[in-house]
């Protein structure tokens, strides 16, 4: 697992940790936008001119304020040129959000909490697991001002997403709901690549699959169904 050092945003660096030596870390949740800072950008020292640099500065600053030296950010902590690393990351992301000390949910299109449901963050496929998995999740507006916690806004988030409040609060686990319910949570969400609509569900079903971009969503969902059925015989999967 790679983590971003929060202590010096002028000289960003990413460090790799073995499973046994992962330190306490914060984790970032956001909606991908134009010109994000990538792993290659940090490796080459070409990140300050990217539009996404301000977002990284903000999450690093918030992490440092509460003494977290490390944060995981999907844009720059995965070497996407390595298919093996990308495969491992896609299959591990749900667990990483579960294991994080705190998740910073950055709502780049929100300026006040009253319009929470209008944020596009709630329309993206990958952000579903990023909402459910973390124990502690803090919501920030476009200026990195703290809006509150998912505990405080659980009722509103339930109305927006259709996800049970008890699951948002981690009082019960997603497996409490049948397969049809869990799949329904992504029915109004989108992903940039069609295959990601299946991959973003893997953590909610506790399954692992080899990512195969270009496979197409129809074949991929059949593969996902097969993996789910090896764990249980939930027939609502076919409703």
Secondary structure, DSSP 8 states (H G I E B T S, - for coil): -EEEE-S-GGG--EEE--GGG----EEEE----TT---HHHHHHT--TTSTTHHHHHHHHHHHHHTT--EEE-TTTSS-TT-HHHHHHHHHHHHHHHHH-SEEEEE-TT-SSGGGGGG-GGGGBSTHHHHHHS-SSEEEE-TT--EEEETTTTHHHHHHHH---HHHHTTSS-GGGS-HHHHHHTTTT-B-SSTTHHHHTTHHHHT------TTS-HHHHHHHHHHHHHHH---GGGG-
